[in-house]
Amino acid sequence: MDGMPCRPVPRFPAGFAPWTALAAVLAALLALEALLGASHASQEPSGPGYTDTPLLPGSRWRVHDAARPRPEVVRPGADCGAPPSDAVVLFDGSDLGAWSHRDGREAEWAVADGAFVVEPGSGDLRTREEFGAIQLHLEWRAPTPPEGESQHRGNSGLFLMGRYEVQILDSWDNPTYADGQAAALYGQAPPLVNASRPPGEWQSYDLVFTPPRFDDDGGLAEPARITLFHDGVAVQVHQPFLGSTVHRAVARYEAHPPTGPIVLQDHGQRVAFRNVWVRRLQPAP
Ligand code: MG
């Protein structure tokens, strides 16, 4: 982690007095609150919220429902990229206990200096736990000096549910086909922009992924979708996957269970990883 700044430093135009303006806004809000409080006093339940408002469409909750469960408190990590309190930490810098190879062998990738590195020829790694809808954070670094070109330079991959690949590639000054560069849904959707850092520098993926849903007969009801930030830059926005990742073919879906492992690809190049964590996403009550 590099302790990336989370809070931008505020800048005010010359002559602007922020505290005076803030006080004026607060006074206006307090006045408004008093006004609203008076008009709604007779409707106020014992806790904050209402019991006499209309039902939200498609929901058992009312508008401003006093009985609706409040979202659970989650403390954000101290730095951008640090795991929040409810994260499943998949790698904290010390060991690969959360991972195995796809065939169940103990992970053979090397751990050093708070990172782990692809061991070429050993095979992909998969999480021992399985996941459905998730938020995921992962940091990766392509080897330097760079070797090879196109798909043979710093290639790995992040396979969601073991099937849906977000490409990991050294895409710094390394032309390749658009749907195969870093942050592409491989063979399906290029990233909106190329937000790559040079090889040897740590890069980050932050994403939200929702799995596909299938009908009882195995047909596709809803595709898998992803929103992805590469080094903090939005590169995939609610983008559907066309199906399980394939090479030189059009992807298609086949029905599978509602959870699956997170997989990191051994593509023969020593890509490094660190600070990997995931949060299971549940629909709000
Ligand atoms: Mg790959």
Residues whose N, C-alpha, C, O or C-beta is under 5 A from the ligand:
A	BS01	MG	N155 S156 G157 Q167 I168 Q265
